[in-house]
Amino acid sequence: MSLHHTGAGIDGQKLKSLVDSHAALPGALLPMLHAIQDEFGHVPEQAVPVIARSLNLSRAEVHGVITFYHHFRTHAPGRHVVQVCRAEACQSVGAAALEAHAKKCLGIDFHETTADGAVTLEAVYCLGNCALGPSVRVGDDVIGRVSPERFDDIIAELRAEVAA
């Protein structure tokens, strides 16, 4: 993920370029939102009117899609995004306990970021690693058979990377 920030804001030219490059696609809104989040790490509030104008939608329609899909973030995530699978297969092998442990360990709930900005915790509903549940994803890496102890080790490694 490349984060093109200009000071505290978002690179407006890059945002406009992403919107323009996706506007002609059939069903352009979702690919556009994915491209923006891939570039900036989230869909910033300032993107909503740009998208709405480009696709001849209301701001409310764009906002409704962003907030309907849990995948889209409206605020920048922590340096690492940790996703805990909540699908049935993972639930059957301890994901609920892992979820509770993760929230307690990090001191946050889903869709929140730790105070040090290191970790954002998210729920997902299948990582495709059903035989090895409970599973988590850190960035692009899916990790199976995650116990609370293994979760603690993963978080310790992430915090060590942030501190380095």
Summary of the structure (lengths in Angstrom):
residues: 164
radius of gyration: 17.4
end to end distance: 19.5
largest distance: 50.0
contacts: 479
relative contact order: 0.12
helix: 47%
strand: 15%
